[in-house]
């Protein structure tokens, strides 16, 4: 089954399966509108952990990581499935989803393949710039955090970089490269940039706050992941909603907290479901939760659970 988050727009759902089957279906009926087999049509090798980067919609385009000679990234017409452009050569494509820069005058499509970060023209696929960032094991995973023209990429093996994108689409300025002893190295749960700071979980389970302009660590805690000591791996998925933060950790707990430059303050937690996977000798759940209609939806390998986040108002009858 799919390891990517389906992309939904209007009456259509776009889903990319682990073996490279790309589908556009009607949301009401599931009827297939168009489909592509990326492995068969493009000779794209399946990534070790399967295709995990969800497609991105921009205007009339659906942009997806594909792989192969000249087809590392391919844009399709979202209505017909017809190929519009192709770009980059990639022996490995990694797992980081295509991302649009949000703070530049010139539109830029950010693509992180396992050896380099690329900036592309999202309309044509033409390469604007590239620079090296090579995580261990080809595991470029986490979507970048953005704050204006600042963009932070981080991956396995203490590989991270903060870039200041150029408004005109020329090569970005490298602000700093991180070291885990001072900043934060994030493996796959994407960090968030808020109030000139970065917040996210490093590979060992530390939730950390980092000063964005300098990369200097502000604070760290193991409380969110509820680990007694740094583990072989630990993480929590962060979602900000107003003044509250929802953290879903890999033990299956939902945590409500405040997070800012001054630290982490937990207000409560609820055990949503059991971790059914295994990583580094401990059970984990690594699926990012979804939020809709004041509810959280989470799943492990056996069940899906819906938890109400609405304030209790007494008898609802």
C-alpha positions, 0 to 999 in steps of 0.5 A: 500500500501507499507510504505517501500522504495522498494529495487531495484537490477538489473532486480528485485524489492523487496517490503514489504507491510504494512500488511507483504506481501513481493514480488520480481517482475520483474522490466520491467513487474511487474511479480511476481518471488516469494512472502511471507505472513509474517503474515500467514507464521510466525505468525508475528503481524503487527506493529501498523504503519504497516511494515515500515522497507525496506528489505536489500540486502547483497550478495545473501540474502534479509534480512527483519524484520518479527517478532515472536518467533525466527523470528524477522529477517529473511534472504531469498535467493533473487533469489528464496525466500527460507529462509536461516536463522532466528534470534531473538525473537520480540514481536514488531519489530519497524520500523528501517531498517536492516543496515550493519555496514560500518566501521568494519573488521568483518561484522556486521548487525545492528538490532534495535528492540524496546527494544535493539540494536543487532549486528548479523552475516549477513551471518548466523544471529548469535547474536554477541552482544546486548544492551538496547535502548528503545524508547517510544511507541515501535518506533525505526524508524530512520536508524543509522548514521555511521562514521567509527566504530561510530554508532548513534541510536536515537528514540522517547522520547529522547532515543539515544546512540553513540556506537563504534563498535569493529572490531572483532564483540565483544560488542561495547563501549558505548561512550555516551547516549544523552539528548535532552537538550545537544545533539539531539533526532531524531524521524524518519528522519535519521541523517547524520554524517559528519566531526565528527559531527551529523546533524538532526532534533529533535522531536520538529522541531529543526535542530541541529548540534552536536559534534560527539565524545562528544554529545555536541550541536554546534548549533540549528535553526528552520529556516529549518522547518520554525516553529515560535516555537517548535511544537508538532512535526516537521522534515526535511529529509536531503540529502547531495550532494557535498557541498549542502544539500537538505532538504525536510521539513514536510511542503512540502518545498525543501530547499537548504542549506549549513550545517557544524559545524559552522551552517546552511546557507540557499540558497533558498527554493521551495514549492513542494506540500501541506502537506495532513496528520495531526500530533499534530494539524498541516498538515504534509507530512512525505514521504522521497523524492527520487532523480534521474536524477537531479530531486526530486520526492516527494508525499503526500496522493494525488499526486506525483510531480517531480521537476527538480534540473538541472541548468537553461541553457536558451532555451532548444529547 
